[in-house]
């Protein structure tokens, strides 16, 4: 599940690279929240990380409290 107003949508890996070079490295930023959820679900299904058909993707809107199923 991803959420609206996520800080990871406010910058790119390139923007953060200078400050993060000595730290962790890739922070897995994203611009498109829906696509990021779809990509996460595909990764889990295709990578064998999670078995079965019970994998789904959701977005939580922190302002309204609503939850939307994406996948």
C-alpha positions in Angstrom: 0.0 0.0 0.0 1.2 3.5 -0.9 -0.2 6.7 0.5 -1.0 10.2 -0.9 1.3 13.1 0.0 4.2 10.7 0.2 7.5 12.4 0.6 9.0 9.9 -1.9 7.0 11.7 -4.7 8.6 15.1 -4.0 12.1 14.5 -5.3 14.1 12.2 -7.6 17.0 9.9 -6.9 19.2 12.4 -8.8 18.0 15.3 -6.5 18.9 13.3 -3.4 22.1 11.7 -4.8 24.6 14.3 -3.5 23.3 14.1 0.1 22.7 10.4 0.1 26.0 9.3 -1.6 27.6 8.4 1.7 24.4 6.9 3.2 22.0 4.3 1.8 22.0 5.0 -1.9 18.8 4.4 -3.8 15.7 5.6 -2.0 13.3 4.1 -4.6 11.5 7.4 -5.4 8.5 7.5 -7.7 6.4 10.2 -9.4 3.3 8.1 -10.3 1.6 6.7 -7.2 -0.7 4.3 -9.1 2.1 2.9 -11.3 4.3 2.4 -8.2 1.6 0.3 -6.6 1.1 -1.7 -9.9 4.9 -2.2 -10.1 5.1 -3.4 -6.5 2.3 -5.9 -7.0 3.9 -7.2 -10.2 7.2 -7.6 -8.4 5.6 -9.6 -5.6 3.6 -11.8 -8.0 6.4 -12.4 -10.6 9.2 -12.7 -8.1 7.7 -15.5 -6.1 8.0 -13.5 -3.0 4.3 -14.0 -2.2 2.6 -17.2 -3.1 -1.1 -17.4 -4.3 -3.5 -15.0 -5.8 -4.1 -12.9 -2.7 -1.7 -10.0 -3.7 -3.4 -6.7 -4.2 -2.3 -3.0 -4.2 -3.9 -0.1 -2.5 -3.5 3.7 -2.0 -4.3 5.3 1.3 -5.3 9.0 1.1 -3.9 10.6 4.2 -6.1 13.7 3.9 -9.5 12.0 3.4 -8.8 8.7 5.1 -10.1 6.8 2.1 -8.5 3.7 0.8 -8.6 2.8 -3.0 -7.8 -0.5 -4.5 -5.5 -0.2 -7.5 -4.8 -3.8 -8.4 
